[in-house]
């Protein structure tokens, strides 16, 4: 059984996550890794026994690999994805697909033109509570989705310490992409209009020039109404790094999810209390088991079997175009029709 050979662009925390999951997969092996900081790429190569190391993604895409994982800051996806597609490599892109309209179309056109496959790692579809709720919805027992509310927030530490490039991005790209994809998935639809307001100042005072939070209303083509909240100013003392809430009202039932303060486990020491992450990314007997890893495994499974990806490239393109409309609305203070 010949394995899928993978290359990874980006040797940061999540690049190492891709290396872990891809190497754990029985149908895959990582053969190359690239980072602008070659020492970082060399350290990851040593840790994961990766033979080929590059500091230029244009060189990596020429190597003997079948797929490329793009695990760079979100605003750098465009050129790398197009280069990989033009080199006839299948691509797995960390969310979002791209952060501007031109790159969205460049990537999707390059994938189609070169007859390769692409998926964006919008992994909330693999979250056990959300996936279970979607199964209940698809069974028909809840009727038709009518309205929803979803909150997906992070503590300040993510913007101030975890992401050195936070000022060049947005909470909408970092978490809003998951939020928009999730509600699109539940409503099996895309919004026609968006209206958003934003607030800023807290993070700027901490030296990070980015918007603190967005509150957004999505009006779907089939009539559904959704309110979403995305911010990264939750106090660092919050027992969970994420704050994840979801409420779905249907014509014959409803769903309520609390995936952060989930009441399954809490640990107290003399100095702190915390809620261990048992859903998003955790380890059991030294193997990665959280749902954010399952999406990466699923990509390899579908690439090998030829089955459709669980998140289509068009799904991901729509998410980016919706977020661009949300940003425009928050900037102008007016509702915006989404231009797909």
C-alpha positions as CSV (number, residue, x, y, z in Angstrom):
1,X,0.0,0.0,0.0
2,X,1.7,3.2,-1.2
3,X,1.5,6.0,1.2
4,X,0.5,9.6,0.4
5,X,3.7,11.8,0.6
6,X,3.0,15.1,2.3
7,X,4.9,18.4,2.4
8,X,4.2,21.1,5.0
9,X,4.7,24.8,4.6
10,X,4.9,26.4,8.1
11,X,6.8,24.9,11.0
12,X,5.1,26.6,13.9
13,X,2.9,25.1,16.5
14,X,0.1,24.0,14.1
15,X,2.6,23.0,11.5
16,X,4.0,20.5,14.0
17,X,0.4,19.4,14.7
18,X,0.0,18.6,11.0
19,X,3.3,16.7,11.1
20,X,2.1,14.7,14.1
21,X,-1.3,13.8,12.6
22,X,0.0,13.1,9.1
23,X,2.8,10.8,10.4
24,X,0.4,9.0,12.7
25,X,-1.9,8.2,9.7
26,X,-1.2,4.7,8.3
27,X,-1.7,6.0,4.7
28,X,0.6,9.0,4.9
29,X,4.1,10.2,5.6
30,X,5.6,13.6,5.8
31,X,8.6,13.9,3.4
32,X,9.3,17.7,3.4
33,X,8.8,20.8,5.5
34,X,9.4,24.4,4.8
35,X,9.6,27.6,6.9
36,X,11.1,31.0,6.2
37,X,13.1,30.4,9.4
38,X,15.1,27.4,8.2
39,X,16.3,26.6,11.7
40,X,12.7,26.2,12.8
41,X,12.1,23.9,9.8
42,X,15.3,21.9,10.6
43,X,14.2,21.5,14.2
44,X,10.8,20.2,13.1
45,X,12.4,17.9,10.6
46,X,14.6,16.4,13.3
47,X,11.7,16.0,15.7
48,X,9.5,14.2,13.1
49,X,12.1,12.5,11.0
50,X,11.4,14.5,7.9
51,X,14.1,14.1,5.2
52,X,13.7,17.3,3.1
53,X,14.0,20.8,4.5
54,X,13.4,24.1,2.7
55,X,13.1,27.8,3.4
56,X,11.3,28.6,0.1
57,X,7.9,27.1,-0.6
58,X,8.6,27.2,-4.4
59,X,11.3,24.6,-3.8
60,X,9.1,22.4,-1.6
61,X,6.3,22.2,-4.2
62,X,8.8,20.8,-6.7
63,X,9.8,17.9,-4.4
64,X,8.4,14.3,-4.6
65,X,5.2,14.9,-2.6
66,X,1.5,14.3,-3.4
67,X,0.0,16.9,-1.1
68,X,0.9,20.2,0.6
69,X,-0.4,21.3,4.0
70,X,-0.3,25.1,4.2
71,X,0.0,26.1,7.8
72,X,1.2,29.8,7.6
73,X,-0.4,33.0,8.9
74,X,-3.7,33.4,7.1
75,X,-2.8,36.4,5.0
76,X,0.0,34.3,3.3
77,X,-2.1,31.5,1.9
78,X,-2.7,32.8,-1.6
79,X,0.7,32.6,-3.4
80,X,1.6,29.3,-1.6
81,X,-1.7,27.6,-2.5
82,X,-1.5,28.7,-6.2
83,X,2.1,27.5,-6.4
84,X,1.2,24.1,-4.9
85,X,-1.8,23.7,-7.3
86,X,0.3,24.7,-10.3
87,X,2.8,22.0,-9.2
88,X,0.0,19.5,-9.4
89,X,-0.1,19.0,-5.6
90,X,-3.3,18.5,-3.6
91,X,-3.7,21.1,-0.9
92,X,-4.9,21.2,2.7
93,X,-5.1,24.9,3.9
94,X,-5.5,26.0,7.4
95,X,-8.5,28.3,7.8
96,X,-9.4,30.6,6.2
97,X,-9.0,29.9,2.5
98,X,-7.8,33.4,2.0
99,X,-8.2,36.9,3.4
100,X,-9.0,38.8,0.2
101,X,-11.3,38.3,-2.7
102,X,-8.5,38.1,-5.3
103,X,-6.8,35.2,-3.5
104,X,-10.1,33.3,-3.0
105,X,-10.6,33.3,-6.8
106,X,-6.9,32.7,-7.6
107,X,-6.8,29.6,-5.4
108,X,-10.1,28.1,-6.5
109,X,-9.2,28.6,-10.2
110,X,-5.8,27.1,-9.8
111,X,-7.2,24.0,-8.1
112,X,-9.8,23.6,-10.9
113,X,-7.3,24.3,-13.8
114,X,-4.7,21.8,-12.5
115,X,-7.3,19.1,-11.6
116,X,-6.0,18.8,-8.1
117,X,-8.1,18.6,-4.8
118,X,-8.3,21.2,-2.1
119,X,-9.8,21.4,1.4
120,X,-9.7,24.1,4.1
121,X,-9.4,22.9,7.7
122,X,-12.7,24.2,9.0
123,X,-12.7,21.5,11.7
124,X,-15.8,22.4,13.8
125,X,-17.8,20.0,11.7
126,X,-15.9,17.2,13.5
127,X,-16.7,18.5,17.0
128,X,-18.7,15.7,18.7
129,X,-21.5,18.0,20.1
130,X,-21.9,19.9,16.9
131,X,-21.8,16.8,14.7
132,X,-24.3,15.1,16.9
133,X,-26.6,18.1,16.7
134,X,-26.3,18.1,12.9
135,X,-27.2,14.4,12.8
136,X,-30.3,15.1,14.9
137,X,-31.2,18.0,12.5
138,X,-30.6,15.8,9.4
139,X,-32.8,13.1,10.8
140,X,-35.8,15.5,10.6
141,X,-36.8,15.2,14.3
142,X,-36.1,19.0,14.9
143,X,-37.9,20.2,11.8
144,X,-36.3,23.1,9.9
145,X,-33.7,25.5,11.2
146,X,-35.3,28.9,12.0
147,X,-32.8,31.0,13.9
148,X,-29.5,30.5,15.8
149,X,-26.9,32.1,18.0
150,X,-23.2,31.2,18.1
151,X,-20.4,32.6,20.2
152,X,-16.8,31.6,19.6
153,X,-14.4,33.7,21.6
154,X,-10.8,33.5,22.8
155,X,-8.9,34.9,25.8
156,X,-6.7,37.9,25.3
157,X,-3.5,35.8,25.5
158,X,-4.2,34.4,22.0
159,X,-3.9,37.9,20.5
160,X,-1.2,39.2,22.7
161,X,1.1,36.2,23.0
162,X,0.1,33.2,21.0
163,X,-0.1,34.8,17.6
164,X,2.8,37.2,16.8
165,X,0.9,38.2,13.6
166,X,-2.5,38.9,15.3
167,X,-2.3,42.6,14.3
168,X,-2.1,41.6,10.6
169,X,-5.2,39.4,11.0
170,X,-8.6,39.5,12.6
171,X,-10.6,37.5,15.1
172,X,-13.0,37.0,12.1
173,X,-10.3,35.1,10.2
174,X,-9.1,33.2,13.3
175,X,-12.4,32.1,14.8
176,X,-15.1,33.7,12.7
177,X,-14.3,31.4,9.8
178,X,-15.2,28.4,12.0
179,X,-18.4,30.2,13.2
180,X,-19.6,31.1,9.7
181,X,-18.9,27.7,8.3
182,X,-20.7,26.0,11.2
183,X,-23.9,28.0,10.8
184,X,-23.8,27.7,7.0
185,X,-23.5,23.9,7.5
186,X,-26.5,23.8,9.9
187,X,-28.7,25.9,7.7
188,X,-27.4,24.2,4.5
189,X,-27.5,27.7,3.0
190,X,-25.5,30.9,2.6
191,X,-26.4,34.4,3.9
192,X,-27.7,37.0,1.5
193,X,-27.1,40.0,3.8
194,X,-24.9,40.6,6.8
195,X,-24.9,43.4,9.3
196,X,-22.1,43.8,11.8
197,X,-20.8,46.1,14.5
198,X,-17.4,46.1,16.1
199,X,-15.6,47.4,19.1
200,X,-11.9,48.1,19.6
201,X,-9.5,49.6,22.1
202,X,-8.6,47.0,24.7
203,X,-6.1,45.1,22.5
204,X,-4.8,48.3,21.0
205,X,-4.0,49.5,24.5
206,X,-2.0,46.3,25.0
207,X,0.0,46.9,21.8
208,X,-2.0,44.8,19.3
209,X,-3.6,46.8,16.6
210,X,-6.6,44.7,15.9
211,X,-10.4,44.8,16.5
212,X,-11.5,43.4,19.8
213,X,-14.8,41.9,18.8
214,X,-17.6,41.7,16.2
215,X,-21.4,41.2,16.7
216,X,-23.0,40.1,13.4
217,X,-26.4,39.2,12.1
218,X,-26.6,36.9,9.1
219,X,-29.8,36.8,7.0
220,X,-30.0,33.6,5.0
221,X,-31.4,33.2,1.5
222,X,-34.0,30.7,2.8
223,X,-35.1,33.1,5.6
224,X,-33.0,31.9,8.5
225,X,-31.6,34.5,10.9
226,X,-28.4,34.0,12.8
227,X,-26.5,36.1,15.4
228,X,-22.8,35.4,15.8
229,X,-20.2,36.8,18.2
230,X,-16.5,36.7,17.8
231,X,-13.9,38.3,20.0
232,X,-10.5,37.7,21.7
233,X,-10.8,39.8,24.8
234,X,-12.2,37.2,27.2
235,X,-10.2,37.5,30.5
236,X,-7.1,35.3,30.7
237,X,-8.4,33.9,33.9
238,X,-11.2,32.1,32.1
239,X,-10.9,28.4,32.8
240,X,-11.0,27.5,29.1
241,X,-9.1,29.3,26.3
242,X,-12.2,29.2,24.1
243,X,-15.7,30.3,24.9
244,X,-18.0,28.3,22.7
245,X,-21.8,28.5,22.9
246,X,-24.5,27.5,20.3
247,X,-28.2,27.7,20.3
248,X,-30.3,26.5,17.4
249,X,-34.1,27.0,17.2
250,X,-36.0,24.9,14.7
251,X,-39.6,24.6,13.8
252,X,-40.0,21.4,15.8
253,X,-37.2,21.5,18.4
254,X,-34.0,23.1,19.5
255,X,-30.3,22.5,20.3
256,X,-28.2,24.0,23.1
257,X,-24.4,23.5,23.2
258,X,-21.8,24.6,25.7
259,X,-18.5,23.3,24.5
260,X,-16.2,25.3,26.7
261,X,-17.6,25.1,30.3
262,X,-18.9,21.6,29.5
263,X,-19.2,20.4,33.1
264,X,-17.3,17.1,32.3
265,X,-14.1,17.9,34.1
266,X,-12.5,20.7,36.1
267,X,-9.2,20.6,37.9
268,X,-8.3,22.7,41.0
269,X,-4.9,23.2,42.4
270,X,-3.9,25.5,45.3
271,X,-3.3,28.3,42.8
272,X,-5.8,27.9,40.0
273,X,-8.8,26.2,38.5
274,X,-9.0,25.1,34.9
275,X,-11.2,23.2,32.4
276,X,-9.0,20.8,30.5
277,X,-9.5,20.7,26.7
278,X,-11.0,17.3,26.1
279,X,-12.7,18.1,22.8
280,X,-10.6,20.3,20.5
281,X,-7.1,18.9,20.9
282,X,-6.2,16.4,23.6
283,X,-4.0,13.3,23.8
284,X,-4.8,9.8,24.9
285,X,-1.9,7.3,25.4
286,X,0.3,9.7,23.5
287,X,-1.9,9.8,20.5
288,X,-3.7,12.9,19.2
289,X,-7.5,12.5,19.7
290,X,-9.2,15.9,19.6
291,X,-11.6,16.8,16.9
292,X,-9.4,19.5,15.4
293,X,-7.1,16.6,14.5
294,X,-9.8,14.5,12.9
295,X,-10.3,17.0,10.0
296,X,-6.7,16.5,9.0
297,X,-7.1,12.7,9.1
298,X,-10.3,13.0,7.1
299,X,-8.4,14.9,4.4
300,X,-6.0,12.0,4.0
301,X,-8.8,9.5,4.1
302,X,-10.8,11.3,1.3
303,X,-7.7,11.9,-0.7
304,X,-6.8,8.2,-0.6
305,X,-10.4,6.9,-1.2
306,X,-11.4,9.5,-3.8
307,X,-14.5,10.4,-1.7
308,X,-15.7,14.0,-1.4
309,X,-14.2,16.1,1.3
310,X,-16.4,16.9,4.3
311,X,-15.8,20.6,3.6
312,X,-15.8,21.6,-0.1
313,X,-13.5,24.2,-1.5
314,X,-16.7,26.2,-2.4
315,X,-17.8,26.1,1.2
316,X,-14.5,27.6,2.3
317,X,-14.6,30.2,-0.5
318,X,-18.1,31.3,0.6
319,X,-16.8,31.6,4.2
320,X,-14.1,34.0,3.2
321,X,-16.4,36.1,1.0
322,X,-19.0,36.3,3.9
323,X,-16.3,37.5,6.3
324,X,-15.2,40.2,3.9
325,X,-18.8,41.4,3.7
326,X,-18.9,41.4,7.6
327,X,-15.8,43.5,7.7
328,X,-17.3,45.9,5.2
329,X,-20.5,46.2,7.2
330,X,-18.7,46.8,10.5
331,X,-16.6,49.5,8.8
332,X,-19.5,51.3,7.1
333,X,-22.2,50.7,9.8
334,X,-24.6,49.5,7.1
335,X,-26.0,46.1,6.0
336,X,-24.1,44.6,3.1
337,X,-25.2,42.1,0.5
338,X,-22.7,39.3,0.1
339,X,-21.1,39.2,-3.3
340,X,-20.3,35.6,-4.1
